[in-house]
């Protein structure tokens, strides 16, 4: 397994990775938006968001195993291996926002800037992912840009949600 496959699942040529990565990115922005109120520190938010992301990933792995062992009749062990591969994108989708959030923990920037920057980094990931994913597969630039704006808009809605909520 290459390092880029682990750190940037958006670049991996597997459908199950890119869709899960988008889901992971959206979910991590949503958790940060919902949990970053009342002067929450970047450290406490990082722990809460990382644990929440692990729970979301675990639910994805569990539901994938459940689906494959039910009507598909796959044995538990191969179903688990398959789920761990397919669902790695959920974790990959949270890497960039959590890395940016950790800048507040490391006192590189103040906590509030790290929180907003982590959310904006997720918007950038959501904008760039369709360009990286679709364009090399022959999609036209117009379609890629439309998909990118749609992805970025999802992130912007979550940032708007944070502003309205808090």
Buried (B, 14 or more C-beta within 10 A) or exposed (E): EEEEBEEBBBBBEBEBBBBBBBBBBBBBBBBBBBBBEEEBBBBEBBEBBBEBBEEBBEEBBEEBBEEBBEEEEBEEEEBBEBBEBBBBBBBBBBBBBBEBBBBBBEEEBEBBBBBBBBBBBBBBBBBBBBBBBBBEEEBEEEEBBBBBBEBBEBBBBBBEBBEEEE
